[in-house]
Amino acid sequence: MSDTSRLTIVAHPLVRHKLSLMRDSATPGPDFRRLLREIALLLTYEATRDLPVAMQPITTPLTEMEAPMLSGPDPVVVSILRAGNGLLDGVLDVIPTAKVGFVGLYRDEETLRPVQYYCKLPPDLAGRLVIAVDPMLATGHSAAAAVDLLKQAGAQEVCLICLLAAPEGVACMEAAHPDVRIVTAALDSHLNEKGYIVPGLGDAGDRIFGTQ
Ligand code: URA
């Protein structure tokens, strides 16, 4: 794992191997979806490293003991539509009690800025770890706008899980939301003229949902 201030790159061999399979354009859609879910689970493991635990009494088949249990309020996971849905189940596999929210943004073709078309969030974001999920941190404009919405709704601690990040997206997030931790499987080289991450894996939404 490599860690700069707010960027964590999870370079575990399982994550690296699964990501390479996902990058391969020959990987079929069902495999792509399964791999994304598996990597989401592994990235969540890192993103939740600092969740609070408290000792509670339990009884094992052999004895009584004080055992560590998660002690804070349930985290919230927010999918940035539509590709964020590809990560959602992997997060829920390891945090089944998480509340779930959705944020939909589209890009205004004139201003090139993200515009909200949907937002449904659980109440009481304050005090909870809010995990925003979007596979591709490209320009960073959508992620920054989504985090704006989360903070307006009361979120105080936000973490962004993405499969791939571009330096441009990381810089955008660091400028707009320097407090937000980013957990990713890889930091790629750059964006091309169409805004795709290079080497990347293409359009994540199309590959998840078979729409290309
Ligand atoms: N969104 C994608 O799906 N892929 C990219 O490379 C960039 C943004």
Boltz pocket constraint, residues with backbone or C-beta under 6 A from the ligand:
constraints:
  - pocket:
      binder: B
      contacts: [[A, 83], [A, 136], [A, 138], [A, 195], [A, 196], [A, 197], [A, 198], [A, 200], [A, 201], [A, 202], [A, 203], [A, 204], [A, 205]]
      max_distance: 6.0
